[in-house]
Amino acid sequence: MLDRLRTAGPVKVVVGDICCDADVVAFLDGAEALVHAAGVVGTDERRVRLMWDVNALATEAILHRAVERGLDPVLTVSSYSALFPPTDGVISPETPTAVGRSAYAKTKAYADRVARRLQDDGAPVVVTYPSSVVGPAFGTAPGVTERGWAPIVRWAIAPRLRGGMQMIDVRDVADVHARAMRPGRGPRRYVCGGELLDFDEMIAALEDGLERRIRRVTVPAAVLLGAARAADLLARHVALPDGLSHEAATLLLAATPTDDTATLHDLGMQWRSPRAAIIASVRGNAADARRQQLGDPVP
């Protein structure tokens, strides 16, 4: 990935551990601003300690260090999981930080409270709240959303249920962060929800990407939640797909919308279609698989 980034200009790499204070100090040395996106993303409980170390405590430390050094802006990438469930049914920049139901949500909520306290003190801390990010990877491993639908793509079978998810094109997420990196604008919070797709719309987009039908099997909500709870217990001992968790099922069934009005207005943006991003992601993965079978390098 670094080789691809270097095509845009010189890149200085500082190797270190985000949980090591000395490494954080070295990383911030000479910096004018910060984009903090280090995190452990997951909807299961297998890496609880690591999530607390990285998502919560390391984020707290680097935000305080950056503010003390006068960096502007100090941007940290949160998640709309930190705001779920919202008190009024819609996630917005004014939604209070949630308690969190899973280890991931709890750790992101902890970091969000840290960021908001700094904002209350007037620090130029910017927080972004991406939803389910979709689209082709940029020389990186598949994201949690793509890993979640991987079994559906592999076996061409999916549950039929009432639910949906906010989804956003990865390029829009990148544009939000690029446009938010302007000094002198003070504390900001940007919800990056994208578009609310119902579950069947997402499956239809996967079908378009695969260019084949996906069989639907009706699954009642109670059955899905029960299976997800069982998966959480099993996941403590064996690795399971990210989509098989109680938090993932709860988010899907809730189909909670977001209010991105302030983000779009403040940054002068319009969201791309997440459907097109899903299709491009599936087709890109298929093309990469064919290259690997032929022994060609994957770009």
N, C-alpha and C positions, 0 to 999 in steps of 0.2 A: 504494500500500500504506500509506503514512504517513497518508493521510486515513482509512483504515479503522481504523488503530491509534488515532487520536485519539478515536474514539468511546469508547474505554475510559478516557480521561483525557488530561491534557496531555502532550505529547511535545516534548522539546527536541532539536533536530537539530544535530549538529556535523558539518560536511562536511570531509572530509580524506582523506589517503592513508594507509592502514594501514602502508605501507612508509616513511613519513616520520616521523622521531622527534619532530619538533616538533609534528606533528599528533596523534601518539599522546599526548604530554604534555597538549596542550589537551583532548583527548577525556577523559582520566582526571581532569582538574581538577575537584575537588568530588565525585567519585564515591565511593560507599561499597563497591561491589561491581562485578564485571565478568562479563559473558557475552561470550566471544570466539567468534564463529561465522564471521568473515570467512575465506573460503577459495576456492580454485580447484578445483572438483570435475570430475574427468574420468578416463576409463579409457584414454586414448590419450597419445601423447608429443608432441602438437602444441604444448603450452604448458609445456615443461619449465622454462624459466627463470622464468616467472611463478609456477609452482607452488613453486619453491624460494624465491622472494622473499616470497610471501604465506604459503603453508602452513607453511614451516619458519622462515625468518629473522624475518619479521614477528611470527609467533606467539611465538617465543623472546623477542623484544624486549618485546612488550606484557605477557607473563606476568611477566617480571622487573620491569618498571616497576610493575605492579600490586602485586606482592608487596612491593617496596620501599616503596610508599606505604601498606601496611597494609590493603589492601582485603580484604574477607572476605564471601562466598567469591570466589575467582578461578576462574571456570568456563571451560573451553575445550572446544570440540566437536571431537572426534577422529573416528575411523571404525573400524569393525571390520576395515578393510583394513590398519590399523596392527598388527593382531594376527594376521594371516593369513600362512602357515598356523600354527595352534596346535601346540604340541609334543605335546599329548595328544589331539588330534582334536576338542576342544571349546573354544570361545572363552569365557573367563570373566574376571572382574576380575583374577585372578591370572595370566593368560596373559602371558608375557614379550613385550615389544615385538619385532615381527618385523623382519627386515632390509628387507623390501619388495621386490616384484618390478617394479613399474611406477614411473614418476616420481611419480604420485599417492601410492602406498603408501609410497614411500621418504620423501617429504616429510612425510606424516602420522606416520610412524614417528620421524622426527627430532624433530618437535614433541612426540611422546609421551614420548620419552626426556628432553627438557627438563622437561616437566611432572612426570615421576616423580622426577627429581633434586630438584626443588623440594619435592615431597611428602616425600621422604626427609629433607629438612631441617626438616620440620614445617610448611611453609607450607600455608595452607588452600586448596590447589588442588584443584578438582573436575574430573575428566575424564569425558566421556560418549563412548560408542562406538556410534553408530547404525549399523544395517545398511542395507538397501535401503528407503528411506522412500517410502511410497505414500499417495495420497489427493489430493483436490482442492487446487490451489494457492490461496494466500491473496493474490490480487492480484499474484502473482509469475510469473516464467517457469517452464515445466515443469522438474521435477527430472530428475536424471540417469537414474533408473529409468524414468520415463515416456518420456524421450527414447529410451531403449533399446528399449522395446516399440513405439515409434511406427511403424516399418515393418510390424510384424505387424498393427497396427490398420488401417493404410492399405491393405495388400494382402490382408488376410485369409488369410495363409498363414504357417505357423510350422514350425520343425523339431520332429520328435518325437525326444526323446533322454532319457537317464537323467541327471537332475540336479535341482537345486533351489536355492532361495535363502532366506535369512532375510529376512523382510519385516515392516515395522512401520508402523502407521497414524501419519501425520504428527501427529495430535492427541495420541497417546501420547508422541511425542518432545517436543512442546510441554509436556505435563504434567510429564514428567521434569525438564525444565529449570526450570519454575516451582517445583516442589517442592524442587529441589536448591538453590534460592537462599535458604538459611537460614544466617546467620552462626553461628560458634562451634562448628561440627561437625568441623572439621579436614579433612585430606585424604580424598578419596573417589574411587572409580572406579565408574562405572555402565555396564554393558553393556546396550544397548537393541536386542536382537536381534529381539524380536517372535516370529513363528511361522515355522517352516521349511515353506515350500510347495514341493512338487515342481513341476517345470516345467509338467507337464500341468495341475496345479491352477491355476497362474497363467493359462495359456491359457484354461481353462474360465471363469475370472473375467472375462477380457477378452471372451469370447463373451457372457457374461451382460450385460456393460455395453453391448456393441454390439448385442445382441439378434439376432445372426446367427452362423452357423457359421464357424469358422476351419479351413482345411484344414491337416492335418499331413503333413509329409514326413519320413520317417525319415532321420536324419543320424548316422552313426557318430561317436564322440568324436574319433577321429583326424582325420577330415575337418573337423570343426568347429574343432579346434585349428590345423590347417594353414591353413584359410581365415582364421582370426583372426590368425595370424602374418602372412599376406599383407596383411590389412587394416591391420595396424600399420605396415607398410612404406609402403603407399599413403597412409595418413593423414598421413604427413609432408609430403605434397604437396597433398592435397585433403581437404576436410571430409567425414567419414563419421559415421553414427549412432554414439552412445556404446556401443551393444551390440555393435558390431563391433570387438572388441579381444581380444588374447590374455588380458589380465587378466580381462575380463568372462567369457570362455569358461572360464577356469580356476576362477573363483569359482563359476560355475554348475555345472560338472561335479563339483566337490568337495562341494557341498551340505553345507558345514560347519555344524553346529549351534552354538548359543550357550547358555550357562547364565545366565539372567537372574534367578535366584532372589534374589540379594542385592539387586538393583535393586528388584524388586517388593516385597520384605519391608521394605526400608529406607524406601521412599517410599510404602508402603501403596497399591499399584496393582495393577490387572489389565489385561492387554493387550486391546485391541479386536481384531476380526477383520480381518486385512489383506485378506482376500477382499472384504469389504464396502467397504473403502477403494478397492480397485482398481476395483470396479464403479462406485462414486460418481465416481471420477476420470474414467473413460471417458464416463459419461453426462453429467457436467458439461462436458467438452470438446465433446461433441456439441451440447449446448444452447447453449454459447457460439458455436459455429460457425453455428448457425441464427440467433442474434441478429445476428451480423455480416452474414450474408446479407441480413437484413431491415433492416440499418442501425440496429439498436438498440444502445445502449451495453452493454458487458459489465460486470457488477458486479464 
